[in-house]
Amino acid sequence: MASPRAPRGGFLLQGVLVALSNPRRCSFAPCSPFNRPARDGLQILIMGLTAMTFAAVSDSAVLLLQAVRAVRFRQSVRLSRA
């Protein structure tokens, strides 16, 4: 059994690309300089609820897209076998 190969460009490059392509990081990173947790607890609550809502919507969209792809893949496999 062959061992898995290292990704093209190395693990560091792969980690950087994954971090940069994370939609949650890209959407909330600009907000961090404006957080003042000592001043207002409501601000933390709003940011937390916004982050959870954004995560639920983006994760649901990915899930639905993958489900559609799975159905199409199964149909194409059935058609190719017939």
N, CA, C and O atoms as a GROMACS GRO file, in nm:
protein
  328
    1MET      N    1   0.084  -0.118   0.000
    1MET     CA    2   0.000   0.000   0.000
    1MET      C    3   0.089   0.125   0.000
    1MET      O    4   0.179   0.137   0.083
    2ALA      N    5   0.062   0.216  -0.093
    2ALA     CA    6   0.144   0.336  -0.107
    2ALA      C    7   0.101   0.443  -0.006
    2ALA      O    8  -0.018   0.457   0.024
    3SER      N    9   0.198   0.516   0.044
    3SER     CA   10   0.166   0.624   0.137
    3SER      C   11   0.116   0.745   0.058
    3SER      O   12   0.156   0.764  -0.057
    4PRO      N   13   0.030   0.828   0.118
    4PRO     CA   14  -0.022   0.944   0.046
    4PRO      C   15   0.090   1.043   0.015
    4PRO      O   16   0.182   1.062   0.094
    5ARG      N   17   0.078   1.105  -0.100
    5ARG     CA   18   0.179   1.204  -0.142
    5ARG      C   19   0.150   1.339  -0.079
    5ARG      O   20   0.035   1.371  -0.047
    6ALA      N   21   0.254   1.417  -0.062
    6ALA     CA   22   0.239   1.554  -0.011
    6ALA      C   23   0.170   1.638  -0.117
    6ALA      O   24   0.188   1.613  -0.237
    7PRO      N   25   0.089   1.737  -0.076
    7PRO     CA   26   0.020   1.820  -0.176
    7PRO      C   27   0.120   1.901  -0.257
    7PRO      O   28   0.231   1.931  -0.213
    8ARG      N   29   0.077   1.935  -0.377
    8ARG     CA   30   0.162   2.015  -0.466
    8ARG      C   31   0.182   2.152  -0.401
    8ARG      O   32   0.085   2.219  -0.368
    9GLY      N   33   0.305   2.192  -0.384
    9GLY     CA   34   0.335   2.320  -0.321
    9GLY      C   35   0.360   2.309  -0.172
    9GLY      O   36   0.406   2.405  -0.110
   10GLY      N   37   0.332   2.196  -0.113
   10GLY     CA   38   0.359   2.175   0.029
   10GLY      C   39   0.238   2.203   0.116
   10GLY      O   40   0.138   2.261   0.074
   11PHE      N   41   0.251   2.158   0.239
   11PHE     CA   42   0.141   2.172   0.335
   11PHE      C   43   0.118   2.316   0.376
   11PHE      O   44   0.004   2.356   0.402
   12LEU      N   45   0.223   2.396   0.383
   12LEU     CA   46   0.207   2.536   0.422
   12LEU      C   47   0.123   2.611   0.320
   12LEU      O   48   0.031   2.684   0.357
   13LEU      N   49   0.153   2.593   0.193
   13LEU     CA   50   0.076   2.659   0.087
   13LEU      C   51  -0.069   2.614   0.091
   13LEU      O   52  -0.160   2.695   0.075
   14GLN      N   53  -0.091   2.486   0.112
   14GLN     CA   54  -0.228   2.434   0.120
   14GLN      C   55  -0.302   2.497   0.238
   14GLN      O   56  -0.419   2.535   0.224
   15GLY      N   57  -0.237   2.508   0.351
   15GLY     CA   58  -0.300   2.570   0.468
   15GLY      C   59  -0.333   2.716   0.446
   15GLY      O   60  -0.439   2.762   0.487
   16VAL      N   61  -0.243   2.790   0.382
   16VAL     CA   62  -0.267   2.931   0.354
   16VAL      C   63  -0.385   2.947   0.258
   16VAL      O   64  -0.470   3.034   0.278
   17LEU      N   65  -0.390   2.864   0.154
   17LEU     CA   66  -0.500   2.873   0.058
   17LEU      C   67  -0.634   2.839   0.123
   17LEU      O   68  -0.735   2.904   0.094
   18VAL      N   69  -0.636   2.740   0.209
   18VAL     CA   70  -0.760   2.706   0.278
   18VAL      C   71  -0.803   2.820   0.370
   18VAL      O   72  -0.921   2.854   0.375
   19ALA      N   73  -0.710   2.879   0.442
   19ALA     CA   74  -0.743   2.989   0.533
   19ALA      C   75  -0.795   3.110   0.456
   19ALA      O   76  -0.889   3.176   0.501
   20LEU      N   77  -0.734   3.141   0.342
   20LEU     CA   78  -0.775   3.257   0.265
   20LEU      C   79  -0.909   3.236   0.195
   20LEU      O   80  -0.982   3.332   0.170
   21SER      N   81  -0.942   3.111   0.164
   21SER     CA   82  -1.067   3.086   0.094
   21SER      C   83  -1.185   3.063   0.188
   21SER      O   84  -1.296   3.036   0.142
   22ASN      N   85  -1.162   3.072   0.318
   22ASN     CA   86  -1.270   3.053   0.415
   22ASN      C   87  -1.360   3.177   0.412
   22ASN      O   88  -1.314   3.286   0.447
   23PRO      N   89  -1.487   3.163   0.372
   23PRO     CA   90  -1.572   3.282   0.360
   23PRO      C   91  -1.599   3.351   0.493
   23PRO      O   92  -1.617   3.473   0.497
   24ARG      N   93  -1.601   3.276   0.602
   24ARG     CA   94  -1.625   3.339   0.731
   24ARG      C   95  -1.509   3.429   0.771
   24ARG      O   96  -1.529   3.539   0.823
   25ARG      N   97  -1.387   3.383   0.746
   25ARG     CA   98  -1.270   3.464   0.781
   25ARG      C   99  -1.268   3.590   0.697
   25ARG      O  100  -1.240   3.699   0.748
   26CYS      N  101  -1.296   3.577   0.569
   26CYS     CA  102  -1.293   3.693   0.479
   26CYS      C  103  -1.400   3.795   0.514
   26CYS      O  104  -1.380   3.915   0.494
   27SER      N  105  -1.514   3.749   0.566
   27SER     CA  106  -1.623   3.843   0.594
   27SER      C  107  -1.610   3.909   0.731
   27SER      O  108  -1.656   4.022   0.747
   28PHE      N  109  -1.550   3.842   0.829
   28PHE     CA  110  -1.544   3.899   0.964
   28PHE      C  111  -1.409   3.958   1.000
   28PHE      O  112  -1.399   4.030   1.100
   29ALA      N  113  -1.306   3.933   0.924
   29ALA     CA  114  -1.174   3.988   0.955
   29ALA      C  115  -1.172   4.141   0.954
   29ALA      O  116  -1.108   4.201   1.041
   30PRO      N  117  -1.240   4.208   0.860
   30PRO     CA  118  -1.239   4.355   0.864
   30PRO      C  119  -1.310   4.413   0.986
   30PRO      O  120  -1.286   4.529   1.020
   31CYS      N  121  -1.395   4.337   1.052
   31CYS     CA  122  -1.471   4.389   1.166
   31CYS      C  123  -1.391   4.387   1.296
   31CYS      O  124  -1.426   4.458   1.390
   32SER      N  125  -1.286   4.308   1.304
   32SER     CA  126  -1.216   4.290   1.431
   32SER      C  127  -1.157   4.418   1.490
   32SER      O  128  -1.158   4.431   1.612
   33PRO      N  129  -1.105   4.514   1.412
   33PRO     CA  130  -1.052   4.635   1.476
   33PRO      C  131  -1.159   4.720   1.544
   33PRO      O  132  -1.128   4.804   1.628
   34PHE      N  133  -1.286   4.698   1.508
   34PHE     CA  134  -1.393   4.781   1.562
   34PHE      C  135  -1.458   4.720   1.686
   34PHE      O  136  -1.545   4.783   1.746
   35ASN      N  137  -1.417   4.600   1.725
   35ASN     CA  138  -1.473   4.537   1.844
   35ASN      C  139  -1.418   4.603   1.970
   35ASN      O  140  -1.297   4.622   1.984
   36ARG      N  141  -1.506   4.639   2.061
   36ARG     CA  142  -1.466   4.693   2.190
   36ARG      C  143  -1.543   4.616   2.298
   36ARG      O  144  -1.643   4.666   2.350
   37PRO      N  145  -1.496   4.494   2.331
   37PRO     CA  146  -1.572   4.410   2.424
   37PRO      C  147  -1.587   4.470   2.563
   37PRO      O  148  -1.684   4.441   2.632
   38ALA      N  149  -1.494   4.553   2.605
   38ALA     CA  150  -1.504   4.612   2.738
   38ALA      C  151  -1.616   4.716   2.742
   38ALA      O  152  -1.671   4.743   2.849
   39ARG      N  153  -1.648   4.774   2.630
   39ARG     CA  154  -1.747   4.881   2.625
   39ARG      C  155  -1.890   4.828   2.621
   39ARG      O  156  -1.979   4.882   2.686
   40ASP      N  157  -1.911   4.722   2.543
   40ASP     CA  158  -2.049   4.682   2.521
   40ASP      C  159  -2.058   4.531   2.498
   40ASP      O  160  -2.002   4.480   2.401
   41GLY      N  161  -2.129   4.460   2.586
   41GLY     CA  162  -2.150   4.317   2.568
   41GLY      C  163  -2.248   4.287   2.456
   41GLY      O  164  -2.245   4.178   2.399
   42LEU      N  165  -2.334   4.383   2.423
   42LEU     CA  166  -2.430   4.364   2.315
   42LEU      C  167  -2.358   4.347   2.181
   42LEU      O  168  -2.404   4.273   2.094
   43GLN      N  169  -2.246   4.417   2.165
   43GLN     CA  170  -2.168   4.406   2.041
   43GLN      C  171  -2.119   4.264   2.021
   43GLN      O  172  -2.120   4.213   1.908
   44ILE      N  173  -2.074   4.199   2.127
   44ILE     CA  174  -2.027   4.060   2.117
   44ILE      C  175  -2.144   3.969   2.080
   44ILE      O  176  -2.128   3.878   1.998
   45LEU      N  177  -2.258   3.992   2.140
   45LEU     CA  178  -2.376   3.911   2.110
   45LEU      C  179  -2.417   3.926   1.963
   45LEU      O  180  -2.447   3.826   1.897
   46ILE      N  181  -2.418   4.046   1.913
   46ILE     CA  182  -2.455   4.071   1.773
   46ILE      C  183  -2.355   4.005   1.679
   46ILE      O  184  -2.395   3.940   1.582
   47MET      N  185  -2.226   4.021   1.706
   47MET     CA  186  -2.125   3.958   1.620
   47MET      C  187  -2.135   3.806   1.625
   47MET      O  188  -2.118   3.739   1.523
   48GLY      N  189  -2.161   3.750   1.744
   48GLY     CA  190  -2.175   3.606   1.756
   48GLY      C  191  -2.294   3.553   1.680
   48GLY      O  192  -2.284   3.453   1.609
   49LEU      N  193  -2.408   3.620   1.693
   49LEU     CA  194  -2.528   3.578   1.619
   49LEU      C  195  -2.509   3.593   1.468
   49LEU      O  196  -2.554   3.508   1.391
   50THR      N  197  -2.444   3.701   1.428
   50THR     CA  198  -2.416   3.720   1.286
   50THR      C  199  -2.325   3.610   1.233
   50THR      O  200  -2.348   3.558   1.124
   51ALA      N  201  -2.222   3.576   1.308
   51ALA     CA  202  -2.129   3.470   1.265
   51ALA      C  203  -2.200   3.336   1.256
   51ALA      O  204  -2.177   3.260   1.162
   52MET      N  205  -2.286   3.304   1.354
   52MET     CA  206  -2.357   3.177   1.351
   52MET      C  207  -2.456   3.171   1.234
   52MET      O  208  -2.470   3.067   1.170
   53THR      N  209  -2.523   3.283   1.206
   53THR     CA  210  -2.616   3.288   1.094
   53THR      C  211  -2.542   3.271   0.962
   53THR      O  212  -2.584   3.194   0.876
   54PHE      N  213  -2.432   3.342   0.947
   54PHE     CA  214  -2.352   3.331   0.825
   54PHE      C  215  -2.300   3.189   0.806
   54PHE      O  216  -2.299   3.137   0.695
   55ALA      N  217  -2.255   3.126   0.915
   55ALA     CA  218  -2.205   2.989   0.908
   55ALA      C  219  -2.316   2.892   0.867
   55ALA      O  220  -2.294   2.804   0.784
   56ALA      N  221  -2.435   2.909   0.924
   56ALA     CA  222  -2.546   2.820   0.890
   56ALA      C  223  -2.585   2.835   0.744
   56ALA      O  224  -2.611   2.736   0.676
   57VAL      N  225  -2.590   2.958   0.695
   57VAL     CA  226  -2.628   2.981   0.555
   57VAL      C  227  -2.522   2.927   0.460
   57VAL      O  228  -2.555   2.858   0.364
   58SER      N  229  -2.396   2.957   0.487
   58SER     CA  230  -2.291   2.911   0.394
   58SER      C  231  -2.275   2.759   0.399
   58SER      O  232  -2.255   2.697   0.295
   59ASP      N  233  -2.282   2.699   0.517
   59ASP     CA  234  -2.271   2.554   0.526
   59ASP      C  235  -2.391   2.485   0.460
   59ASP      O  236  -2.375   2.380   0.398
   60SER      N  237  -2.510   2.542   0.474
   60SER     CA  238  -2.628   2.485   0.409
   60SER      C  239  -2.617   2.495   0.258
   60SER      O  240  -2.657   2.403   0.187
   61ALA      N  241  -2.564   2.606   0.208
   61ALA     CA  242  -2.547   2.620   0.064
   61ALA      C  243  -2.450   2.516   0.010
   61ALA      O  244  -2.474   2.457  -0.096
   62VAL      N  245  -2.341   2.493   0.081
   62VAL     CA  246  -2.244   2.391   0.037
   62VAL      C  247  -2.309   2.253   0.041
   62VAL      O  248  -2.289   2.173  -0.051
   63LEU      N  249  -2.385   2.225   0.144
   63LEU     CA  250  -2.453   2.097   0.157
   63LEU      C  251  -2.551   2.075   0.042
   63LEU      O  252  -2.554   1.967  -0.017
   64LEU      N  253  -2.630   2.176   0.009
   64LEU     CA  254  -2.726   2.163  -0.100
   64LEU      C  255  -2.656   2.144  -0.234
   64LEU      O  256  -2.700   2.064  -0.317
   65LEU      N  257  -2.549   2.217  -0.257
   65LEU     CA  258  -2.475   2.201  -0.383
   65LEU      C  259  -2.416   2.060  -0.395
   65LEU      O  260  -2.419   2.000  -0.502
   66GLN      N  261  -2.365   2.008  -0.286
   66GLN     CA  262  -2.309   1.873  -0.289
   66GLN      C  263  -2.419   1.769  -0.311
   66GLN      O  264  -2.396   1.669  -0.379
   67ALA      N  265  -2.536   1.790  -0.255
   67ALA     CA  266  -2.647   1.698  -0.276
   67ALA      C  267  -2.690   1.696  -0.422
   67ALA      O  268  -2.717   1.590  -0.478
   68VAL      N  269  -2.695   1.813  -0.484
   68VAL     CA  270  -2.730   1.821  -0.626
   68VAL      C  271  -2.625   1.751  -0.710
   68VAL      O  272  -2.658   1.677  -0.803
   69ARG      N  273  -2.499   1.772  -0.678
   69ARG     CA  274  -2.391   1.705  -0.752
   69ARG      C  275  -2.398   1.554  -0.735
   69ARG      O  276  -2.374   1.480  -0.830
   70ALA      N  277  -2.432   1.507  -0.616
   70ALA     CA  278  -2.442   1.363  -0.592
   70ALA      C  279  -2.554   1.302  -0.674
   70ALA      O  280  -2.538   1.194  -0.731
   71VAL      N  281  -2.668   1.370  -0.680
   71VAL     CA  282  -2.781   1.319  -0.760
   71VAL      C  283  -2.744   1.314  -0.907
   71VAL      O  284  -2.771   1.215  -0.975
   72ARG      N  285  -2.681   1.419  -0.956
   72ARG     CA  286  -2.640   1.421  -1.098
   72ARG      C  287  -2.537   1.312  -1.127
   72ARG      O  288  -2.539   1.250  -1.233
   73PHE      N  289  -2.446   1.291  -1.032
   73PHE     CA  290  -2.345   1.187  -1.052
   73PHE      C  291  -2.410   1.050  -1.057
   73PHE      O  292  -2.375   0.968  -1.142
   74ARG      N  293  -2.504   1.023  -0.966
   74ARG     CA  294  -2.573   0.894  -0.967
   74ARG      C  295  -2.650   0.873  -1.097
   74ARG      O  296  -2.651   0.762  -1.152
   75GLN      N  297  -2.713   0.980  -1.148
   75GLN     CA  298  -2.787   0.968  -1.274
   75GLN      C  299  -2.693   0.939  -1.390
   75GLN      O  300  -2.724   0.858  -1.477
   76SER      N  301  -2.577   1.004  -1.391
   76SER     CA  302  -2.482   0.981  -1.500
   76SER      C  303  -2.424   0.839  -1.495
   76SER      O  304  -2.395   0.780  -1.598
   77VAL      N  305  -2.406   0.786  -1.373
   77VAL     CA  306  -2.355   0.650  -1.360
   77VAL      C  307  -2.461   0.552  -1.408
   77VAL      O  308  -2.427   0.455  -1.478
   78ARG      N  309  -2.588   0.574  -1.374
   78ARG     CA  310  -2.696   0.487  -1.419
   78ARG      C  311  -2.708   0.490  -1.571
   78ARG      O  312  -2.729   0.386  -1.634
   79LEU      N  313  -2.696   0.609  -1.631
   79LEU     CA  314  -2.708   0.621  -1.776
   79LEU      C  315  -2.591   0.553  -1.847
   79LEU      O  316  -2.609   0.495  -1.955
   80SER      N  317  -2.473   0.560  -1.788
   80SER     CA  318  -2.358   0.499  -1.853
   80SER      C  319  -2.362   0.347  -1.844
   80SER      O  320  -2.304   0.279  -1.928
   81ARG      N  321  -2.429   0.293  -1.743
   81ARG     CA  322  -2.440   0.148  -1.729
   81ARG      C  323  -2.550   0.091  -1.818
   81ARG      O  324  -2.546  -0.027  -1.853
   82ALA      N  325  -2.645   0.172  -1.854
   82ALA     CA  326  -2.759   0.122  -1.934
   82ALA      C  327  -2.723   0.100  -2.079
   82ALA      O  328  -2.808   0.058  -2.158
   0.00000   0.00000   0.00000
